[in-house]
Amino acid sequence: MLSAFANSMKVPELRRRIFYTLTMIVIVRLGVHLPLPGVDVQMVSSYLEQAMEDTNSPLGAMGSLLTIFSGGGLQQMGIFALGIMPYISASIMTQLMGAVIPRFQKMLREEGGRQKMTKYTRILAIIIAVIQGYMLTATLRNPDRIGLTGLGDVVLNPGPIFTITTVFIIVTGTMFLMWIGDQITERGIGNGVSLIISVNIIHALPGACSVAWKTCVMKGTEVNPLGALGMVALICFMVLVVALVVIINQAQRRIPVQYAKRVVGHGKMTQGGTQYLPLKLNYSGVMPVIFATAILALPNFVLMQLFSADSPVHTYTSWLLSPSDYPYYIISSLMIFFFSYFWVATMFHPQQISEDLKRGGGYIPGVRPGPPTAAYLDTTMTRLTFAGSLFLTLIYFLPTLLHTWGGLDYMVTNFFGGTSLLILVGVLLDMMRQVEATLLQKNYDGFMKRSRVRGKYSRLQGTGSAAESRSIVLLWVVIAVIVLAGLIMMQFQ
């Protein structure tokens, strides 16, 4: 594996893609720490850190989600305060419309239909960003309305000018993140949007390690030997969970397909044989968890804006959608299963596969070609989806179980399961697959000599040419100027 990393620097195009991706990651993290004008960032940051530690607070039901997708942008009240969340919400809606509305189904089957759907997704993301940006601005101007008592006046000069400029900056930041994601997908390594989410997750890793050390190892000012053993056991458990997630993501059901000999062209005989049709155990990946988490967090955020903090609606929704109550587990489990089957029904077409096998002279041993083959594939994928959905649900609830039974902080347990771990593993595997494919094309060994890393987005990534070296150097110069300007401003404060 180490030789694969070394070989990746020997391929000029791959090297430029890697450095371009790192440059974009630095820009994303800089945007998180650029504060909104006219907002007392220190007051908001300290208050939100305390509020998100309590799962029963108004921010408890959606605190972890906002941390994941904004990467601390909400706490820092930066220009990326909403993160990539509006685009994720828009993607959910367009996916649902593409599966339910016949007009969109017909459009997706036409040439250029995917590009039109992407355009509609971006327009919808702008509309969602405007609505969420206005809600966030209204919360900053009047925090007491949603129950954030004690926050005080965080806006220096509240008024229409502040509302308009803040909403414009927030929406612009979200659109800029979407553009960065597209550029990484086209000119960098991996899927851009998923990589932005992963970077935002990793930003909390140093703080989680510090909290775990203070909780397990340190007892006041002294070292607890038993706590040190517990810390080692915790690390071993994390390695085990990561290994299970990798195994499940890579697991496949290989269905044999037999091809008979046939004559093609000018009397040429093709050689028959047996090939395999791979069906992934976790076909939908992490998308069901992201969809379910985003939809469950949205009602609380909207209802807090529409009703006052002492309204019975808040009490009901807090009980129904709070991670500390059992209704949340039931609803989220059902939604994970629903979106898993929905994703398979949208992306996996057994009838089309059956027709393709029939035209190519292939058949599954023991299954008749045509509709029986389609029914067999549909039944097999349904069973695999159930097992994959059950695994996703268990991993999704693992942080809550560790918090309840082990007494660990949520900031620590998020790296042992849940949305964070699933996204990190999926993105890392996908990036390894793309790097390995490039190395194999250049006659270099990949990460694994006996097997290949399998990914989902091979047809979407790396479609554009790699960025030029001059462009990368220019971006780093701009970053250095921004950092230097920030340091100078800090000296004058």
C-alpha positions in Angstrom: 0.0 0.0 0.0 2.9 2.4 0.8 4.3 1.7 -2.6 1.0 2.7 -4.2 1.1 6.1 -2.5 4.6 6.6 -3.7 3.7 5.5 -7.2 0.8 8.0 -7.3 3.3 10.8 -7.1 5.1 9.4 -10.2 2.1 9.9 -12.5 1.9 13.6 -13.5 -1.8 13.7 -14.1 -2.7 11.8 -10.9 -0.3 14.0 -8.9 -2.0 17.2 -10.2 -5.4 15.8 -9.3 -4.2 15.0 -5.8 -2.7 18.5 -5.2 -5.8 20.1 -6.7 -8.0 18.2 -4.4 -5.9 19.2 -1.4 -6.1 22.8 -2.5 -9.9 22.8 -2.7 -10.0 21.1 0.8 -7.9 24.0 2.3 -10.3 26.5 0.7 -13.3 24.8 2.2 -11.8 24.9 5.7 -10.8 28.5 5.3 -14.4 29.4 4.4 -15.7 27.8 7.5 -13.6 30.2 9.6 -14.5 33.4 7.7 -17.2 34.9 10.0 -20.4 36.6 8.9 -20.2 40.4 9.3 -22.1 41.9 12.2 -22.3 38.7 14.3 -20.7 38.1 17.7 -19.1 34.8 16.7 -17.5 34.0 20.1 -20.8 34.3 21.9 -22.7 32.1 19.4 -19.9 29.5 19.3 -19.7 29.0 23.1 -23.4 28.8 23.4 -23.9 26.2 20.7 -21.1 24.0 22.1 -23.0 23.9 25.4 -26.4 23.4 23.8 -25.4 20.6 21.5 -24.0 18.6 24.5 -27.7 18.3 25.7 -29.7 16.0 23.4 -32.9 17.4 24.9 -32.1 21.0 23.9 -33.7 22.6 20.8 -30.5 21.8 18.9 -30.2 18.3 20.2 -32.1 16.5 17.4 -30.1 18.2 14.6 -26.8 19.2 16.3 -24.9 16.2 15.1 -26.2 16.6 11.5 -25.3 20.3 11.3 -21.8 19.5 12.7 -21.4 16.9 10.0 -22.5 18.9 7.0 -21.2 22.3 8.0 -17.9 21.2 9.5 -18.2 23.6 12.4 -19.4 26.4 10.1 -22.6 26.9 12.2 -20.6 27.2 15.4 -18.2 29.6 13.8 -21.0 31.5 12.0 -18.9 31.4 8.9 -19.9 32.0 5.3 -20.3 28.2 5.0 -22.7 28.1 7.9 -25.2 25.9 6.0 -22.5 23.7 4.6 -23.6 21.4 1.7 -26.9 20.7 3.5 -29.2 22.6 1.0 -27.7 20.6 -1.9 -28.3 17.3 -0.1 -31.9 18.2 0.6 -32.4 19.2 -3.0 -30.9 15.9 -4.2 -33.4 14.0 -1.9 -36.3 15.9 -3.4 -35.2 15.4 -7.1 -34.5 11.7 -6.5 -38.0 11.3 -5.1 -39.5 13.3 -8.0 -37.5 11.2 -10.5 -39.0 8.0 -9.1 -42.6 9.2 -8.6 -43.5 11.7 -11.3 -43.9 10.2 -14.8 -42.7 13.4 -16.5 -39.3 13.2 -14.7 -39.1 9.5 -15.3 -39.5 10.1 -19.0 -36.9 13.0 -18.9 -34.3 10.8 -17.2 -34.6 8.2 -20.0 -34.0 10.8 -22.7 -30.6 12.0 -23.9 -29.4 14.8 -21.7 -32.0 14.0 -19.0 -29.5 13.6 -16.3 -28.0 17.1 -17.0 -31.5 18.6 -16.9 -32.1 16.9 -13.5 -28.8 18.2 -12.2 -29.8 21.7 -13.3 -33.1 21.4 -11.5 -31.3 20.2 -8.4 -29.1 23.2 -8.3 -32.0 25.6 -8.7 -33.9 23.9 -5.9 -30.7 24.0 -3.8 -30.6 27.8 -4.2 -34.2 28.1 -3.1 -33.7 25.9 0.0 -30.5 27.9 0.8 -32.4 31.1 0.7 -35.1 29.8 3.0 -32.7 28.2 5.5 -30.5 31.3 5.3 -33.4 33.6 6.2 -34.4 31.3 9.1 -30.8 31.3 10.4 -30.7 35.1 10.1 -34.1 35.4 11.9 -32.8 33.2 14.7 -29.7 35.4 15.1 -31.9 38.5 15.4 -34.3 36.9 17.9 -32.8 33.8 19.6 -35.5 33.7 22.3 -38.2 32.7 19.8 -36.9 29.2 19.4 -35.9 28.7 23.0 -32.3 29.8 22.9 -32.6 31.7 26.2 -29.5 33.3 27.6 -27.8 33.8 24.2 -28.3 37.6 24.3 -27.8 40.0 21.5 -25.5 38.5 19.0 -26.2 40.9 16.1 -24.5 44.3 16.3 -26.9 46.2 14.0 -30.1 44.2 13.3 -32.2 45.4 10.5 -33.2 44.8 6.8 -29.7 45.5 5.6 -28.3 42.9 7.9 -30.9 40.3 6.8 -30.4 40.9 3.1 -26.5 40.9 3.2 -26.4 37.8 5.5 -28.8 35.7 3.5 -26.9 36.7 0.3 -23.5 35.7 1.8 -24.8 32.4 3.2 -26.4 31.4 -0.1 -23.3 32.5 -2.0 -21.2 30.3 0.3 -23.4 27.3 -0.3 -23.3 27.8 -4.1 -19.5 28.1 -3.9 -19.3 24.8 -2.0 -21.4 23.2 -4.7 -19.0 24.5 -7.3 -16.0 23.2 -5.4 -17.7 19.8 -5.2 -18.2 19.7 -9.0 -14.6 20.8 -9.6 -13.2 18.1 -7.3 -15.4 15.5 -9.0 -14.2 16.6 -12.5 -10.6 17.6 -12.0 -9.7 16.0 -8.6 -9.9 12.7 -6.8 -13.2 11.2 -5.6 -16.7 12.5 -5.4 -16.6 16.2 -4.5 -19.7 16.5 -2.4 -18.9 13.4 -0.4 -15.3 14.5 0.1 -16.5 17.9 1.4 -18.7 16.2 4.0 -15.8 13.8 4.9 -13.4 16.8 5.5 -16.0 18.4 7.7 -16.3 15.2 9.7 -12.5 14.8 10.1 -12.2 18.4 11.5 -13.8 17.1 14.8 -11.3 14.2 15.2 -8.7 16.0 17.3 -11.3 17.3 19.7 -12.9 13.8 19.9 -9.4 12.3 20.8 -8.9 14.9 23.5 -12.3 14.3 25.0 -11.7 10.5 24.9 -8.3 10.9 26.6 -9.8 13.1 29.4 -12.8 10.8 29.9 -11.0 7.4 29.9 -7.3 8.0 30.8 -7.2 11.1 33.0 -8.8 11.1 36.5 -8.4 14.6 37.6 -4.7 15.3 37.3 -3.6 11.7 37.6 -3.5 8.9 35.1 -6.0 6.0 35.5 -4.4 2.7 34.6 -7.8 1.0 34.1 -8.9 3.9 32.0 -5.8 3.4 29.8 -6.8 -0.2 29.2 -10.3 1.0 28.4 -8.9 3.4 25.9 -6.9 0.6 24.2 -10.1 -1.5 24.1 -12.0 1.4 22.6 -9.4 1.8 19.8 -9.5 -2.0 19.1 -13.3 -1.8 18.9 -13.2 1.1 16.5 -10.8 -0.9 14.2 -13.2 -3.8 14.3 -16.2 -1.7 13.4 -14.3 0.0 10.5 -13.3 -3.5 9.3 -16.9 -4.7 9.4 -18.1 -1.6 7.5 -15.4 -2.1 4.8 -16.3 -5.8 4.5 -20.1 -5.1 4.2 -19.5 -2.3 1.6 -17.3 -4.6 -0.5 -19.5 -7.7 -0.1 -21.1 -9.1 -3.2 -23.3 -11.9 -4.3 -21.8 -13.2 -7.5 -24.5 -14.8 -9.7 -23.0 -17.1 -12.4 -24.0 -16.3 -16.0 -23.4 -18.9 -18.6 -22.7 -17.9 -22.3 -23.2 -20.5 -25.0 -21.1 -20.6 -28.2 -22.5 -18.8 -31.1 -21.6 -17.6 -34.6 -21.1 -13.9 -35.1 -19.8 -11.9 -38.1 -18.4 -13.8 -41.0 -18.8 -17.3 -39.6 -16.7 -16.6 -36.5 -17.4 -18.7 -33.5 -17.4 -17.0 -30.1 -16.1 -18.9 -27.1 -18.7 -19.7 -24.5 -17.9 -19.6 -20.8 -19.1 -18.6 -17.3 -19.0 -15.0 -16.1 -20.4 -13.5 -12.9 -23.0 -10.8 -12.3 -22.0 -9.0 -9.0 -24.8 -7.8 -6.8 -23.6 -5.6 -3.9 -24.9 -6.4 -0.4 -25.0 -2.6 0.5 -26.1 -1.4 -3.0 -27.3 2.0 -1.8 -24.2 2.8 0.3 -24.6 5.6 2.9 -27.4 7.4 1.0 -30.3 6.0 3.1 -28.7 7.2 6.3 -28.1 10.7 4.9 -31.6 10.9 3.6 -33.2 9.7 6.8 -31.1 12.0 9.0 -31.7 15.1 6.8 -35.5 14.5 6.7 -35.7 13.9 10.5 -33.8 17.1 11.3 -35.8 19.3 9.0 -39.1 19.4 10.9 -37.6 20.6 14.1 -35.7 23.4 12.4 -38.8 24.6 10.5 -41.3 24.3 13.4 -39.0 26.2 15.7 -39.3 29.1 13.4 -43.1 28.9 12.9 -44.0 28.4 16.6 -42.8 30.0 19.8 -40.6 28.0 22.2 -43.5 27.4 24.8 -45.9 26.0 22.1 -47.2 22.4 22.5 -45.9 21.7 19.0 -42.3 22.0 20.3 -43.0 19.6 23.1 -44.5 17.0 20.8 -41.9 17.2 18.1 -39.1 17.1 20.7 -40.5 13.9 22.0 -41.1 12.5 18.6 -37.8 13.5 16.9 -35.3 13.6 19.8 -32.5 11.0 19.7 -33.0 10.4 23.4 -36.5 8.9 22.9 -37.6 5.6 21.4 -40.0 7.1 18.7 -36.9 8.5 17.0 -35.3 5.1 16.7 -38.5 3.5 15.2 -39.0 6.3 12.7 -35.4 6.5 11.6 -35.2 2.7 11.2 -38.2 2.6 9.0 -36.9 5.5 6.9 -33.5 3.8 6.5 -35.2 0.6 5.2 -37.5 2.6 3.0 -34.7 4.7 1.4 -32.6 1.5 0.9 -35.4 -0.2 -1.1 -36.2 3.1 -2.8 -32.6 3.5 -4.0 -32.5 -0.1 -5.3 -35.8 0.3 -7.1 -34.6 3.5 -8.7 -31.1 2.4 -9.7 -31.4 -1.4 -10.1 -33.5 -2.6 -13.1 -33.7 -6.4 -13.2 -35.9 -6.5 -16.4 -33.3 -4.5 -18.4 -30.5 -6.7 -17.1 -32.6 -9.8 -18.1 -33.1 -8.4 -21.6 -29.4 -7.6 -22.0 -28.4 -11.1 -20.9 -30.9 -12.6 -23.4 -29.7 -10.5 -26.3 -26.1 -11.4 -25.4 -26.8 -15.1 -25.3 -26.3 -15.4 -21.6 -28.5 -17.2 -19.0 -28.4 -18.0 -15.3 -28.0 -21.8 -14.8 -31.3 -23.2 -13.5 -33.3 -20.1 -14.4 -35.2 -19.6 -17.7 -34.3 -16.4 -19.7 -36.8 -13.5 -19.8 -39.2 -12.7 -17.0 -38.1 -15.6 -14.7 -34.6 -14.2 -14.8 -35.9 -10.7 -13.9 -37.9 -12.2 -11.0 -34.9 -14.1 -9.8 -32.7 -11.0 -9.8 -35.4 -9.0 -8.1 -35.9 -11.6 -5.3 -32.1 -11.9 -4.8 -31.6 -8.1 -4.6 -34.5 -7.7 -2.2 -33.0 -10.2 0.2 -29.6 -8.5 -0.1 -31.1 -5.1 0.5 -32.8 -6.3 3.7 -29.5 -7.5 5.1 -27.7 -4.3 4.0 -30.4 -2.1 5.5 -30.3 -4.0 8.8 -26.5 -3.5 9.0 -26.9 0.2 8.2 -29.5 0.6 11.0 -27.2 -1.1 13.5 -24.2 1.1 12.6 -26.4 4.2 12.6 -27.5 3.5 16.2 -24.1 2.5 17.5 -23.0 6.0 18.7 -26.2 6.3 20.8 -25.7 2.8 22.3 -22.1 3.6 23.2 -23.3 6.9 24.8 -26.1 5.2 26.8 -24.2 2.1 27.9 -20.6 3.3 27.9 -21.2 6.9 29.1 -19.0 8.3 26.3 -19.5 11.8 24.9 -21.4 12.0 21.6 -18.4 13.8 20.1 -16.4 10.6 20.6 -19.0 8.0 19.7 -19.7 9.6 16.4 -16.4 8.1 15.1 -17.5 4.6 16.1 -20.5 4.4 13.9 -23.4 6.4 12.5 -23.4 8.6 9.5 -19.8 9.9 10.1 -18.1 6.5 9.9 -20.2 5.3 7.0 -19.4 8.4 4.9 -15.7 8.3 5.8 -15.3 4.7 4.8 -17.3 5.0 1.6 -15.4 8.1 0.5 -12.0 6.6 1.3 -12.8 3.4 -0.6 -14.0 5.4 -3.6 -10.9 7.5 -3.7 -8.7 4.4 -3.4 -10.6 2.8 -6.3 -10.0 5.8 -8.5 -6.3 6.1 -7.6 -5.8 2.3 -8.1 -7.5 2.4 -11.6 -5.2 5.2 -12.7 -2.1 3.3 -11.4 -3.2 0.1 -13.2 -3.6 2.1 -16.4 0.0 3.3 -16.0 1.3 -0.2 -15.3 1.8 0.4 -11.6 0.6 -1.9 -8.7 -2.5 -0.7 -6.9 -3.4 -0.9 -3.2 -4.2 -4.5 -3.3 -2.5 -7.1 -5.6 -5.0 -10.0 -5.1 -8.2 -8.0 -5.4 -9.6 -4.7 -6.6 -11.2 -1.9 -4.7 -14.8 -1.6 -6.0 -16.5 1.9 -6.1 -19.8 3.4 -7.2 -18.9 6.6 -9.1 -16.5 5.4 -11.7 -18.6 6.8 -14.5 -18.9 10.2 -12.8 -15.4 11.1 -11.6 -12.4 12.3 -13.4 -14.3 13.2 -16.5 -12.4 16.4 -17.0 -8.7 17.1 -17.6 -6.5 17.5 -14.6 -5.8 21.1 -13.4 -2.7 22.7 -14.7 0.3 23.2 -12.4 0.1 27.0 -12.9 -3.5 27.0 -11.7 -2.7 25.0 -8.6 0.3 27.3 -7.7 -2.0 30.4 -8.3 -4.6 29.0 -5.9 -2.0 28.4 -3.2 -0.7 32.0 -3.6 -4.3 33.2 -3.1 -4.7 31.0 0.0 -1.4 32.3 1.4 -2.5 35.9 0.9 -5.8 35.2 2.7 -4.1 33.6 5.6 -1.5 36.4 5.9 -4.3 39.0 5.8 -6.1 37.1 8.6 -3.1 37.0 10.7 -2.4 40.7 10.3 -6.0 41.5 11.2 -5.7 39.4 14.4 -2.7 41.4 15.4 -4.7 44.6 15.3 -7.7 43.3 17.3 
